[in-house]
Amino acid sequence: MPDHWHGLVELREGDISRVVARYKALVSSAVKRSSGRKSPVWQKSFQDRALRKDDDIVAAARYLVANPLRAGLVDRIGNYPYWNAVWL
């Protein structure tokens, strides 16, 4: 997605806030280094949703992967360069 990130993250330990903070820091550094950008890359907050053990992880992955299609960015999921997921 051009203005936000959707991801499916499996936590083995720790909490999602630390994982997201680390991800944002790494991406921000890379963007600023490659573009010279000075302004913030991310908003301060984020939204999350926990999957329960009985939730269908494949259905959740398919939903996330299909976001560019629903947003009209591509006409086929395979045309989006970041479409894949290890759960599919």
C-alpha positions, 0 to 999 in steps of 0.5 A: 500500500502506498501510504500504510503497511499491513502485516501479519506478524507471529510473536513467539515472545515479547509484545507487538509494540516493541516489534512495531517500534523496531520495524518503524525505526529500521524502515525510517532509517532506510527511507531517510538514508536513501531519499534524504527525507527529514520529516517523519515517515510514520505516525506515532501510533498503530492499530493491531488485531490479535488472532486467536488460536481458532482464527484462520491464519490463512484467511487473514493472510489472504485478506492482507495480500488482497488489499492492493487489489481491493484498493485498485492498485493492481488488477491481479494480486500477482502484479503487486510486487509484495503480495506473497506471505509464508502462510499461503 
